[in-house]
Amino acid sequence: MIVERNVPLQPHNSFGIVAKARALVRVRAAADVQQLLADPEWGPVPKFVLGGGSNIVLTGDVRPLVLKVEVPGRRVLDDGPRATILEAGAGENWHEFVDWTLEQGFGGLENLALIPGTVGASPVQNIGAYGVELQDRFESLDAIDLATGKPFTLDAAQCAFGYRDSVFKHVAAQEGDFGLAGRALIVRVRFRLPKPWKPVLGYVDLERKVQESGIREPSARQVRDWVCAIRSAKLPDPRVIGNAGSFFKNPTVTPEQCQDIIAREPGIVHYPMPDGSVKLAAGWLIDACGWKGKSVGNAGVYEKQALVLVNRGGATGGEVVTLARAIQTSVYERFGIRLEPEPVVV
């Protein structure tokens, strides 16, 4: 076990914010975590789990010990008549893993292509895009309790998935509660890809691709290519322009609230949900408030998609947070809706 000191984190956060880890350990197996927790010097100190850094805003140097998750591995556990079960190490790049599943001939994750980050972060955020959420393809995961060092396994119900939400984003209110924020390090994740494979094409942009191409029965790889094209047209590449993808969750309101807003703003983009609520497009709300292309210091709102905040070069975490709060205030004052950020502010 090697503890690195004063490690630059700019390469390890997709916003490209300059910051350092006071100390960092690279985790490549569950045994690394258990060895660390047993260490008399490092076992008791506060810890911060870091995956691909695609869902964080760093506002300064990270004081807790950073556990950089780099657990590798991809394998097929079972290829049965009703489903294929795949497993991947938490440190695997998510998009590369999606491409690997397609190379093996297994469809099911193609709608989630090009989402930045690692496999281990996917259940934490319950990532989702173009009509599919991680929970729709989830089987189980293995993790380590950072308080006790004990390994444990969770199924979908135990992960308490919600919209961009899971048990890993909540702190236990009292002893015995099942909030796991800051308490767990995910080591491996397993996915269930149902058979027979069917394309999920209900999202507007994908329906448009079907109409434009004339391909009524696309393959999983074709859907993957469409998703990548759609995302690339809307979202900046973090390797070119620092960003954390969609910065705010799409808010949900009651049908009555939606009708009230439509009466004032007939053009608002909204989607009825299965539970009877209505999801509003956060990007539309932000754009309607005039934020697209605007900046606070070196942090700005992306010109092509108001839902994305970007680093225009040298932005600090403080500038990103200030911009986000100003946007929240504008949207609340105009629509009476509170936007909730997706990234974690560190």
ChimeraX attribute file (.defattr): number of C-alpha atoms within 10 A of each C-alpha:
attribute: neighborCount
match mode: 1-to-1
recipient: residues
	/A:1	11
	/A:2	9
	/A:3	15
	/A:4	14
	/A:5	13
	/A:6	13
	/A:7	18
	/A:8	15
	/A:9	19
	/A:10	15
	/A:11	14
	/A:12	19
	/A:13	24
	/A:14	27
	/A:15	32
	/A:16	29
	/A:17	26
	/A:18	19
	/A:19	21
	/A:20	19
	/A:21	21
	/A:22	17
	/A:23	18
	/A:24	25
	/A:25	22
	/A:26	18
	/A:27	25
	/A:28	17
	/A:29	17
	/A:30	19
	/A:31	13
	/A:32	14
	/A:33	25
	/A:34	18
	/A:35	13
	/A:36	21
	/A:37	19
	/A:38	13
	/A:39	12
	/A:40	9
	/A:41	9
	/A:42	15
	/A:43	19
	/A:44	13
	/A:45	11
	/A:46	12
	/A:47	19
	/A:48	17
	/A:49	21
	/A:50	24
	/A:51	26
	/A:52	24
	/A:53	25
	/A:54	24
	/A:55	24
	/A:56	22
	/A:57	23
	/A:58	25
	/A:59	17
	/A:60	15
	/A:61	16
	/A:62	20
	/A:63	15
	/A:64	15
	/A:65	21
	/A:66	22
	/A:67	22
	/A:68	19
	/A:69	26
	/A:70	22
	/A:71	21
	/A:72	17
	/A:73	13
	/A:74	17
	/A:75	13
	/A:76	15
	/A:77	12
	/A:78	12
	/A:79	14
	/A:80	10
	/A:81	9
	/A:82	12
	/A:83	16
	/A:84	18
	/A:85	21
	/A:86	20
	/A:87	21
	/A:88	24
	/A:89	26
	/A:90	31
	/A:91	26
	/A:92	23
	/A:93	22
	/A:94	23
	/A:95	19
	/A:96	15
	/A:97	20
	/A:98	22
	/A:99	19
	/A:100	14
	/A:101	20
	/A:102	16
	/A:103	11
	/A:104	9
	/A:105	10
	/A:106	24
	/A:107	25
	/A:108	25
	/A:109	24
	/A:110	28
	/A:111	27
	/A:112	22
	/A:113	23
	/A:114	22
	/A:115	20
	/A:116	23
	/A:117	21
	/A:118	24
	/A:119	29
	/A:120	29
	/A:121	28
	/A:122	22
	/A:123	25
	/A:124	20
	/A:125	22
	/A:126	21
	/A:127	18
	/A:128	18
	/A:129	16
	/A:130	19
	/A:131	14
	/A:132	19
	/A:133	22
	/A:134	21
	/A:135	23
	/A:136	18
	/A:137	17
	/A:138	21
	/A:139	19
	/A:140	21
	/A:141	23
	/A:142	20
	/A:143	21
	/A:144	20
	/A:145	18
	/A:146	22
	/A:147	12
	/A:148	13
	/A:149	20
	/A:150	13
	/A:151	17
	/A:152	12
	/A:153	15
	/A:154	14
	/A:155	13
	/A:156	17
	/A:157	12
	/A:158	12
	/A:159	23
	/A:160	17
	/A:161	20
	/A:162	12
	/A:163	14
	/A:164	18
	/A:165	17
	/A:166	22
	/A:167	20
	/A:168	24
	/A:169	15
	/A:170	15
	/A:171	14
	/A:172	16
	/A:173	9
	/A:174	8
	/A:175	7
	/A:176	7
	/A:177	10
	/A:178	16
	/A:179	20
	/A:180	19
	/A:181	15
	/A:182	18
	/A:183	19
	/A:184	21
	/A:185	28
	/A:186	27
	/A:187	26
	/A:188	24
	/A:189	24
	/A:190	22
	/A:191	23
	/A:192	21
	/A:193	22
	/A:194	18
	/A:195	15
	/A:196	10
	/A:197	14
	/A:198	13
	/A:199	15
	/A:200	16
	/A:201	20
	/A:202	12
	/A:203	12
	/A:204	11
	/A:205	14
	/A:206	19
	/A:207	13
	/A:208	13
	/A:209	18
	/A:210	17
	/A:211	11
	/A:212	9
	/A:213	9
	/A:214	10
	/A:215	11
	/A:216	11
	/A:217	12
	/A:218	16
	/A:219	15
	/A:220	21
	/A:221	17
	/A:222	14
	/A:223	23
	/A:224	23
	/A:225	16
	/A:226	20
	/A:227	22
	/A:228	17
	/A:229	13
	/A:230	15
	/A:231	17
	/A:232	12
	/A:233	12
	/A:234	15
	/A:235	20
	/A:236	21
	/A:237	17
	/A:238	18
	/A:239	11
	/A:240	10
	/A:241	18
	/A:242	23
	/A:243	31
	/A:244	27
	/A:245	23
	/A:246	19
	/A:247	24
	/A:248	21
	/A:249	19
	/A:250	21
	/A:251	17
	/A:252	20
	/A:253	16
	/A:254	13
	/A:255	15
	/A:256	11
	/A:257	15
	/A:258	19
	/A:259	14
	/A:260	13
	/A:261	16
	/A:262	14
	/A:263	11
	/A:264	10
	/A:265	13
	/A:266	10
	/A:267	11
	/A:268	16
	/A:269	14
	/A:270	18
	/A:271	11
	/A:272	15
	/A:273	11
	/A:274	7
	/A:275	6
	/A:276	10
	/A:277	16
	/A:278	20
	/A:279	19
	/A:280	20
	/A:281	18
	/A:282	25
	/A:283	21
	/A:284	19
	/A:285	26
	/A:286	21
	/A:287	18
	/A:288	17
	/A:289	16
	/A:290	13
	/A:291	21
	/A:292	21
	/A:293	15
	/A:294	15
	/A:295	18
	/A:296	16
	/A:297	17
	/A:298	15
	/A:299	27
	/A:300	25
	/A:301	27
	/A:302	23
	/A:303	18
	/A:304	13
	/A:305	20
	/A:306	27
	/A:307	26
	/A:308	21
	/A:309	30
	/A:310	27
	/A:311	27
	/A:312	18
	/A:313	15
	/A:314	15
	/A:315	20
	/A:316	22
	/A:317	23
	/A:318	17
	/A:319	19
	/A:320	27
	/A:321	19
	/A:322	15
	/A:323	22
	/A:324	21
	/A:325	14
	/A:326	13
	/A:327	21
	/A:328	19
	/A:329	15
	/A:330	19
	/A:331	20
	/A:332	14
	/A:333	12
	/A:334	12
	/A:335	14
	/A:336	12
	/A:337	19
	/A:338	14
	/A:339	22
	/A:340	14
	/A:341	16
	/A:342	18
	/A:343	18
	/A:344	13
	/A:345	14
	/A:346	13
